[in-house]
Amino acid sequence: MTAPWLRDDNHLPEALRGLRLPLVGSPLFIISGPELVIAQCKAGIVGSFPALNAREAEGEPPLLEAWLTQITEALDRHNQANPDRPAAPFAVNQIVHRSNARLDRDLEICARHKVPIWITSLGARVEVNEAAHSCGGIVLHDIINNTFARKAIDKGADGLIAVAAGAGGHAGQQSPFALIREIRDWFDGPLLLSGAIATGQALLAARALGADFGYMGSPFIACAEANAQPGYKDMIVSSGAEDIVTSSLFTGVSGNYLKPSIAAAGLDADNLPSADASTMNFSSGSSKPKAWKEIWGAGQGIGAVRDLTDVPTLVARIEREYLTAGRGLSGEFAG
């Protein structure tokens, strides 16, 4: 296991220090649940899930409460049994879009459970950041350009997730080389990079660019702990970057999707119409209409995913690649 003290992370908030790898598992719609998050945290990286994934039937108590209790108790048991190898903290993703009718309720639940890391998306709002800070949490806000980055920090976010070209889901369009550099010109706080981070080499490159962490999603879809349909997992394994299509049709915001899943839905992936952001609506938990529930998102890094696996095996692979790549370059800068 990597010795975390060899990596200088003293400038980071306490919740982000001492991780096995500088890596955060991104929140995946439907796919990220307690099993995946617990496995990621036990493996030494930050695990996360969207609050909207925890959906209870009408009249039932909030499932988010049960999930947070399950995750917290499982990680506490792990830490008691492994004091020399504690679990990483977890994060909850809040969709801040005005159509999310659950937001206020979910903020209250997360504050009461003292969630350590809050990931916010689709809108920067002061009151959301204040809710996180009220319980000692930190806020990482995802952005696709420098303008949104400045707005997020001005409204009280503690850190940024730079979503660059090649990321899965609602992806940005800028090169990571440009996006990270522009942000680092004025911001020295926690900075994560999202966009085709699927190998240890890519993680090392993110660090070399100036990011503190990589933000990895798509490779976890093919893990046993992920709540993804078998066909989705198989498609991740069998596809590569050329199988990713960028379209705004499905949610109103530009996103990256698996071309074979679009074809399976009877659509021409090479001639998709566009849609605008006014069509986005999270009132039912997802911005994607049910008719397109099997249009599957993924990032351009999936060519590195060659097998169905589990979280410990995947994280171990990333660690080996990261260390090997770093050692391979170290001699070039010795002396």
N, C-alpha and C positions, 0 to 999 in steps of 0.2 A: 504494500500500500504506500502511496505517496506520503512523504513526510510533509504535512501542511506548513510546518514552520520554515521550510525552505522557500516558500512563496511569501513575499512581503504583502500582507493584507491588512496591516495595521491602520491604513487610511479608510478602511471600510467599516460600516456599521457592524456591531458585534454579531448580529444574526448571519452575516455573510463571511465570517472569518473561520479559518481552520477546516475548510471542507477538504475532502479527499481529492477532488478535482474542482477547478473553477468552472463549474457546469451547473446549469439550472434546467430541469425538465419542464418544457413549456406546457401550459394547460391546453388539453385537447378536448374539443367538444365531443360529448358522449363518451369518449374513450378513457379519459382520466377519471378514475374513481379511487376509493380508499386503497384497494389492493395495489394499484400502480404507484400511488403516492408513497405508501408505506415502504414498498420495495425500493423506490428511488432513494428515499431518505436513509434507509438502512444501508444502502450501497454507498452512501457518503456524498450524495449530491442533493440539491434542493428539489423536492417533488412538488407538483402543483396540480390544481384542478379548478375548472370554472365553477363558481357557486351555482350557476344555473344547471349544471349536470345533476345536482341533487334535487330531483323532482318527485314530490309525493302526490298521491291521489287526493282529490278534494276531500276535506274533512279530516285528513290525517295530520299528525304533528309534523313540523318541518324536518324533512330528511337531512337537511344541512346540519342540524343539531346532532343527529345520530352519526353522521360522517365525521364531524369534527371530534366528537367523543371517541369514536373508533380509532381515528388516526392518532390522537393525542395519547390514548392509553397504550396503543401498540408501540409507539415510539418510547414512551416511558418505560415499558417492560424491557424493550431492547437496551435502553441505556443502563438500566439497573443490572442487566445480565452482562453488559459489555462496557464497563466504565472506561476501558482504554480505547474503545472504538465506538463512540457515541454516534447516534444518527444525526444527519443534517436536519435543519428546520424545514418546515413545509410552507407553502404559499397557497393563497386562495385568490383566484382571478375574479374580479368584479367587472361586469359589463356596465359601463356608466352611461350608455345611450339612454336618452329620455324615455324610450319605449319600454325599458326594463321596469315593469311595475313592481318587481320584487326587491328592488335595490335597497330601499330603506330598511325593510325587514332583514335582509341578508347582512347589511352593515351592522345592525344591532346585534345579530347573532355572532358575527365574527369578532366584534369588539368584546362581547361577553366571554367568548372562548379565548380571548387574547391571542388571536392569530398573529404569528410573528412577522410574516411577510405578506403584503397585499400587492397584487398585480392588477393594475387598472387599464382598461381598454375602451376605445371609442368615446373619448371625452375626458378632459381633465377638470375636476370639480373640487373646489376648496373644501367643501363639507365632507367629501369622501376621505380626503387626506387627513382632515381633523379627526374623523372617526378612527382611522388607523392609529394615529398618534396618541389618541386618548387611552389606548390599551398597551402602549409601548411598541406598536408595530411600525414597520417601515413600508414605504410605498415605492414600487417600481412601476413606472408608466410606460406603455409601449407607444412608440411614435414611428413615423415613416419619413420625416424630414426634420431639418434643423429648426424651422419655424415652430412646429408642434413641440419640439423638444424644449425650446425656451418658454413656451406657454405653460408646459407641464411643471417646470421648475418654479416659475413665477407663482403658480397656484399651490405650491407646497409639496410636490413630489420629492422624494429623497434620492431617487435614481431613475435611470432611463433604460429602456429596452429598445435598441435601434433595430427596427425590422427592415432589413435590406432586401434587395432583389433575390429571388430564389427561395424565400421562406414559404412555408406552408400556410394555408388558410389566408387571412387577409394580409397579403404581402405588400411590401413597399416596392418601389421601382428603381431606387438608387443603388449604385454600387456601394458595397461596404467600405471600400477605400475612401470614397468621397464622404459618406455619411458619418463615419467614425471620426474622420479628421476634422470636419466642420464642428462637430459637437465638442471634441476635445480642445478646440481653440478657446473655449470659454468655460467648460464644465469639467471639474476634476473629481466629481463624485462617482458613485457606483454606475457603471455603464456595461450593459450586456449587448451582445450582438446575435441577432437572429438572421438566418439565411443560409441554408445548405450546410449547417454544422452537423455533420454525420460521421466524422472521423476524428481521431486524436490529432491528426495533422491539421485539420480545419480548426480545431480548438486552439492549437498553438498559433495558427495564423491570426485568429481573432485576438489573442493576447498580444501578438506582435503589432497589430494595428493600433492597439491602445485600449481595447475592451478589457474589463476586469473578468468577464465571464462569457462563455458561450451559452446559447439558449437553444436547446435541442428538442425537437418534437417528433418528426416523422419516424425516425428509427424505433421509437418506443411503441409505435403502432403494431409492429411485428412481434412484440413481446407477449409472453403467456399471460402476464398480469393485466394487459390492456383489454378494455371492454370494447373490442372491435370485432365485427363479423369475420368469420374465417376467410371469406372471399376478399375482404378488404386487406387482411394481413397478407394473403397470397399475392395480391396485386402489388402491394408495396415491395415484396421480395422480387417479383418478376419484372418490375418496371425500372426505368432510368430517367434521367433528366429530360430526354426528348419526349417522354410520355406525359409531361406536365403542361397543362394548358392554363393560361391566365385569362380570366373572364370576370366581368362584373354582373353577369346575368343572374347568378343564383342568389346573391344577397344584396346587390346594389353597390357593393364595394369590390374593387379589384381583388381577386384571390387566385390561388393556384390549386388546380384540381387534377386528378388522374384522368387522362384522356380515355382509357378503356372504360371507366365508369360512366363517362359522358356518353360514349357510344352505346353502352348497355342500356342507357335510358332512352335510346332512340333518337338522340340529337347528333347533329353534325358538328363535331368538336372543332372543325376548321372554319366554320361559318356561324359562330354564335352571335346573336344580337347582344347589345349592351343594355344595362339598366342603370338608373341613377340612385344616389344614396337615399332619396326620399322613400324608396320602397323598403328600406330596412326597418324591421319591426321585431323586437324581442319579447313581445307580450306573451308568446307561447313558449318561451325559453330558447328559441333559436330564431335567427334572422332568415333562415333558409326554409322555404315552403316545404311541406311534407311530401309533395309530389317529387321533390328532388332530394329526399333523405338519403338516397344511395348514390348521390354525386359526392365522391370522396375526395377530401383535400389531402394534399401532400406537398412537400418541398422538393426542390431540385436535387437535394443530396441523397435521394433514395437509391441511387446506383450503388452506394456503399453497403446497402442492406441486402445481404445475399441469402440469409437463412432466417427461419422462425427461431426465436431464442427466448431468453428471459432477461430480466433487468440485471441481475448480478453478472451474467455473462457479457451483456452488452457494455456495462460500465467498465468491466475488467478489460475488454477489448479497447475501449476508448483510452483507458489509462495506459495500456501498453503502447499504443500508437503515439500518444502524447509524449510519453517519456522517451521513447525511441527517437521520435522526430527532434525533440529538444536536445538530446545528447548528440544526435547526428550533426546538428548545427553548432553545438557549443565550441568545438575546436576551431571553427572559423573565426570566432571572436575571442579566443584565448590570448593572453599576453597583454 
